Structure formats: structure tokens, C-alpha cells
């Protein structure tokens, strides 16, 4: 890396994390994502997002899922 600071918008963070922009806004509201309000928008340092991802990694495997619950009114 060339050492330059990379600043991301909400839309860029959403694309980077592969989530909807509303998910990013919810994460901001909960205080989950490290970001700064600039005017009416939000800005994020890419290295802080990368650090946040590393800190929130889990070692669980998706194959160990709990059984699905039936919805009320659904038929089997």
C-alpha cells in the first residue's frame, strides 16, 4: 500500500461490506461502525473499517446451524 489515507462514504462502505446502505446507517446508529459525521454525511477511514472487521471476526462455521423454526400458519 502507498500509505495514503482512504476515506469512504456510506455507499462505499456498504459496497465494501456487501450490505445495504440502510444496514450501514443502522450500524452507525447503534455505534457499531467507526465513523465521523461531516456535514449531513458520514465518512469512514478504510483502515478503521478493516480493523473493525478483524475485531468482529467469528470462528463459527455456517454448517453448525440451529434447526429452522416454523412460522405461524405455515404448513409442512
Secondary structure, DSSP 8 states (H G I E B T S, - for coil): ------EE-HHHHHHHHTS-HHHHHHHHHHT-S--EEETTEEEEEHHHHHHHHHHT-----TTS-------TT---
